[in-house]
Amino acid sequence: AGAAAEARFISSAKGKGLFATKNIRKGETVFVERPVVSSQFLWNALYNYRACDHCLRALETAEENAQRLLGKSSLVLPHPEQCSIRKDLHQQCPRCQVTYCSAECRQAALEQYHQVLCLGASRDDPTHPLNKLQEAWRNMHYPPETSSIMLMARMVATVKQAKDKEWWIKAFSQFCSKTANEEEEIVHKLLGDKFKGQLELLRLLFTEALYDEYLSRWFTPEGFRSLFALVGTNGQGIGTSSLSQWVHACDALDLPMLQREELDAFIDQLYKDIEKESGEFLNCEGSGLYVLQSCCNHSCIPNAETSFPENNFLLHLTALEDIEAGEEICISYLDCCQRERSRHSRNKILRENYLFTCSCPKCLAQADDADVTSDEEEEGEGETDDAELEDEMTDV
């Protein structure tokens, strides 16, 4: 079949972009990609969002998931047969007891990075260097989480375990890198005001836990900052949820009209109740590095979007419009609500988080608009909450 898309170099200012190699129809899957490395967020795991330690597949049944998010153990979900979770396949690492969704994931983790990172009997020992590193990170990076020090730890562990270390270093080096000033900005964004002191503390703990002669450059102040910025810039959020899988399966059921209306009303009410109890934190969340997806540039009128319909780390890129061969494939780094804001506000978010000013057709068309400040816009923002919840629910 051949890939429907390929990465091409655009310019030194823009770096790479992703281009269609053939005509792609609206609604078509452009590609499915697995990450080079991924990891669940640390607070997310601490709060009992149980996910496979390798592929982030949610491990709770849809009913358990809903019960926990509602704080109500008596809840019963209709159509339990629509839940895709197979507990009989779950496996644990015999040494440290982290849980995987399958024997395949346990094996894949062991072969790629887990031998180095397995805590064995020290799993609950607060003085173990890896536990100290995770604790320090949690104290610096509160929810909503956007990154994880464990993604970097898995990168190091992967190279340590690899027979062909150069291959992996090359794999990691293809992710877009930044100048020292840009790196500093990204790290600052992730760590806040005290970033220099915090970064140095993290680097020392990272070194204590993982130092490797072969990768010595990654442990220097400059190398560590680069690694940090690489993860900060290229990390793609991953969200999985057995409840949302169950909802999608229920949506697809062929039911008599009355039953359909009842089920829809039940699901709507369930999400409203969950929002009251758990706010917007519905999913098992983490981040990963994806080679192709990281080449996708941003547009405020994207022609493709990413999602995780398999309830694990497999990223699906889907066309939102017909895309012609040779056309650039763009995703949006902004959510639906942010995309509706003025060009000025959109670019403020993009500059702060991704260090660029957008020149997509929408931004160019609005170039002469007055620079509305966010305060003026925020008056109109009260209504977006429901839309954002909608967005949270459909992201997975």
Summary of the structure (lengths in Angstrom):
residues: 396
radius of gyration: 21.8
end to end distance: 27.1
largest distance: 66.5
contacts: 1190
relative contact order: 0.16
helix: 50%
strand: 14%
